[in-house]
């Protein structure tokens, strides 16, 4: 058993953050939400429907996922963004890039949106790849988002761009965030502090700081979690 007595509820449009050290169960929860694997016991309901009754393809079409590791394929920048919605027009691609704060660096590329990426986008920085992942999620326009917001390998200026893109993307959507830097989850509606597969604390940033427990220790002692 990996997760123990996990109970949580997200209202439409809420931002729920998961914090805790490596192996606490943060990624496991998000993998269960999108059915990368199924639970053996318990229920996960989406709009009141048990998710094992929803076809995986339909479920995943309504979930946008931005992971730590962005996978890009050989093709143009525009094609890589359009992967989130294959029917998107050039205007929609540009709009998604703008929302993600990716348009600035794209326009500086040799052929702009027509620049061909190869080797999983090896000619781009980690931050630029992440901006494209945000644009890809934006163009899919999903009602629910899962963000693994690892920005540890990004310089400060790019991190502000990535964070701004993520904030734009989260607006009006139900969002589950795996938080690495606690400074980015202060505005969450609910923060779940996990330890060894259990939720040991939950609440808003202010209520958890006032509680002076595990979250308080993490926030005041170390801003970065691996």
WOKA-V396627 format. One record per residue. N is the residue number from 1. RES is the residue in three letters. SS is DSSP state (A for helix, B for strand, O for the rest). PSI is psi in degrees with one decimal (none if undefined). OMEGA is omega in whole degrees, 0 to 359 (none if undefined). Layout:
BEGIN
<<N,RES,SS,PSI,OMEGA> <N,RES,SS,PSI,OMEGA>>
END
This chain:
BEGIN
<<1,UNK,O,128.0,182> <2,UNK,O,-44.3,180> <3,UNK,O,137.9,184> <4,UNK,O,121.3,174> <5,UNK,O,44.3,179> <6,UNK,O,121.6,175> <7,UNK,O,123.9,175> <8,UNK,O,159.5,186> <9,UNK,O,130.8,178> <10,UNK,O,121.4,175> <11,UNK,O,154.3,176> <12,UNK,O,131.8,177> <13,UNK,O,-3.0,181> <14,UNK,O,153.9,175> <15,UNK,B,116.9,180> <16,UNK,B,125.0,182> <17,UNK,B,142.2,175> <18,UNK,B,123.9,177> <19,UNK,B,156.8,181> <20,UNK,O,166.3,183> <21,UNK,O,172.4,179> <22,UNK,O,134.5,178> <23,UNK,O,6.4,182> <24,UNK,O,-21.1,179> <25,UNK,O,7.3,183> <26,UNK,A,-53.0,183> <27,UNK,A,-34.0,179> <28,UNK,A,-43.3,181> <29,UNK,A,-46.2,181> <30,UNK,A,-33.0,177> <31,UNK,A,-29.2,177> <32,UNK,A,-35.8,181> <33,UNK,A,-40.7,181> <34,UNK,O,9.8,176> <35,UNK,O,38.9,168> <36,UNK,O,-30.3,162> <37,UNK,O,158.9,186> <38,UNK,O,151.2,180> <39,UNK,O,150.9,179> <40,UNK,O,-23.4,183> <41,UNK,O,146.7,180> <42,UNK,O,-175.1,183> <43,UNK,O,144.3,169> <44,UNK,O,121.5,182> <45,UNK,B,138.7,179> <46,UNK,B,115.3,187> <47,UNK,O,38.4,177> <48,UNK,O,-3.5,181> <49,UNK,B,131.1,176> <50,UNK,B,126.3,188> <51,UNK,A,-18.6,177> <52,UNK,A,-2.8,174> <53,UNK,A,-4.7,179> <54,UNK,O,131.8,178> <55,UNK,O,138.6,183> <56,UNK,A,-41.8,182> <57,UNK,A,-41.6,180> <58,UNK,A,-41.8,180> <59,UNK,A,-48.3,185> <60,UNK,A,-24.3,177> <61,UNK,A,-25.6,182> <62,UNK,O,5.4,178> <63,UNK,B,125.4,173> <64,UNK,B,135.5,183> <65,UNK,B,125.9,173> <66,UNK,B,111.6,185> <67,UNK,O,168.6,176> <68,UNK,O,-45.9,182> <69,UNK,O,114.3,181> <70,UNK,O,128.8,179> <71,UNK,O,119.5,178> <72,UNK,O,152.5,180> <73,UNK,O,168.1,180> <74,UNK,O,122.0,183> <75,UNK,B,-178.1,182> <76,UNK,B,164.3,175> <77,UNK,A,-44.3,180> <78,UNK,A,-42.5,179> <79,UNK,A,-39.1,181> <80,UNK,A,-37.2,176> <81,UNK,A,-42.2,184> <82,UNK,A,-13.7,178> <83,UNK,O,-26.1,178> <84,UNK,O,-21.4,178> <85,UNK,O,97.5,189> <86,UNK,O,-17.0,181> <87,UNK,O,5.7,184> <88,UNK,O,142.3,177> <89,UNK,O,169.3,177> <90,UNK,A,-37.0,179> <91,UNK,A,-40.2,180> <92,UNK,A,-35.8,177> <93,UNK,A,-46.7,181> <94,UNK,A,-37.1,180> <95,UNK,A,-41.7,179> <96,UNK,A,-40.6,179> <97,UNK,A,-39.4,180> <98,UNK,A,-44.4,179> <99,UNK,A,-36.4,183> <100,UNK,O,-1.1,185> <101,UNK,O,23.7,181> <102,UNK,O,-15.5,187> <103,UNK,A,-32.7,182> <104,UNK,A,-52.0,182> <105,UNK,A,-31.3,180> <106,UNK,A,-43.0,182> <107,UNK,A,-18.4,177> <108,UNK,O,-7.2,178> <109,UNK,O,155.6,184> <110,UNK,O,-46.7,179> <111,UNK,O,21.3,178> <112,UNK,A,-128.6,182> <113,UNK,A,-17.7,181> <114,UNK,A,4.7,177> <115,UNK,O,129.8,182> <116,UNK,B,129.8,177> <117,UNK,B,140.2,177> <118,UNK,O,165.5,175> <119,UNK,O,48.2,178> <120,UNK,O,32.1,178> <121,UNK,O,31.7,184> <122,UNK,O,-17.9,179> <123,UNK,O,4.0,177> <124,UNK,O,157.7,175> <125,UNK,O,166.6,178> <126,UNK,A,-41.8,180> <127,UNK,A,-41.8,179> <128,UNK,A,-38.9,177> <129,UNK,A,-40.4,181> <130,UNK,A,-36.2,176> <131,UNK,A,-37.9,177> <132,UNK,A,-36.4,178> <133,UNK,A,-38.3,178> <134,UNK,A,-42.2,179> <135,UNK,A,-38.8,179> <136,UNK,A,-41.2,178> <137,UNK,A,-37.0,181> <138,UNK,A,-39.3,183> <139,UNK,A,-25.2,176> <140,UNK,A,-23.4,176> <141,UNK,O,54.0,183> <142,UNK,O,152.8,177> <143,UNK,O,-21.0,183> <144,UNK,B,139.3,180> <145,UNK,B,144.9,170> <146,UNK,B,120.0,183> <147,UNK,B,124.3,170> <148,UNK,B,90.4,196> <149,UNK,O,60.9,179> <150,UNK,O,113.8,180> <151,UNK,O,21.1,187> <152,UNK,O,-27.9,184> <153,UNK,O,19.6,184> <154,UNK,O,141.8,178> <155,UNK,O,162.2,189> <156,UNK,A,-42.6,182> <157,UNK,A,-45.1,179> <158,UNK,A,-34.8,179> <159,UNK,A,-39.3,178> <160,UNK,A,-39.1,178> <161,UNK,A,-46.6,180> <162,UNK,A,-45.3,181> <163,UNK,A,-41.3,178> <164,UNK,A,-41.5,177> <165,UNK,A,-43.1,179> <166,UNK,A,-41.4,179> <167,UNK,A,-42.5,178> <168,UNK,A,-42.2,182> <169,UNK,A,-37.0,183> <170,UNK,A,-21.6,187> <171,UNK,O,122.0,177> <172,UNK,O,6.0,180> <173,UNK,O,153.3,173> <174,UNK,B,125.0,187> <175,UNK,B,133.6,172> <176,UNK,B,121.9,184> <177,UNK,B,127.5,169> <178,UNK,B,111.5,189> <179,UNK,O,132.4,176> <180,UNK,O,-38.8,175> <181,UNK,B,117.8,187> <182,UNK,A,-21.5,179> <183,UNK,A,-20.2,183> <184,UNK,A,-5.8,184> <185,UNK,O,6.6,182> <186,UNK,O,-34.5,184> <187,UNK,O,13.7,178> <188,UNK,O,148.0,176> <189,UNK,O,-35.3,179> <190,UNK,B,137.0,177> <191,UNK,B,126.7,178> <192,UNK,B,120.5,178> <193,UNK,B,117.4,183> <194,UNK,B,145.3,174> <195,UNK,B,122.1,179> <196,UNK,O,46.9,174> <197,UNK,O,10.7,179> <198,UNK,B,146.9,171> <199,UNK,B,111.9,184> <200,UNK,B,-20.1,176> <201,UNK,B,150.7,174> <202,UNK,B,148.5,179> <203,UNK,B,-173.0,176> <204,UNK,O,167.7,178> <205,UNK,A,-47.6,184> <206,UNK,A,-44.3,183> <207,UNK,A,-34.6,180> <208,UNK,A,-35.5,176> <209,UNK,A,-42.8,180> <210,UNK,A,-30.4,181> <211,UNK,A,-24.1,178> <212,UNK,O,41.8,178> <213,UNK,O,-138.5,184> <214,UNK,A,-46.2,180> <215,UNK,A,-42.8,178> <216,UNK,A,-43.2,179> <217,UNK,A,-44.8,181> <218,UNK,A,-41.7,185> <219,UNK,A,-41.0,183> <220,UNK,A,-25.6,185> <221,UNK,A,-41.7,183> <222,UNK,O,121.0,182> <223,UNK,O,-16.6,184> <224,UNK,B,135.3,176> <225,UNK,O,144.0,180> <226,UNK,O,none,none>>
END
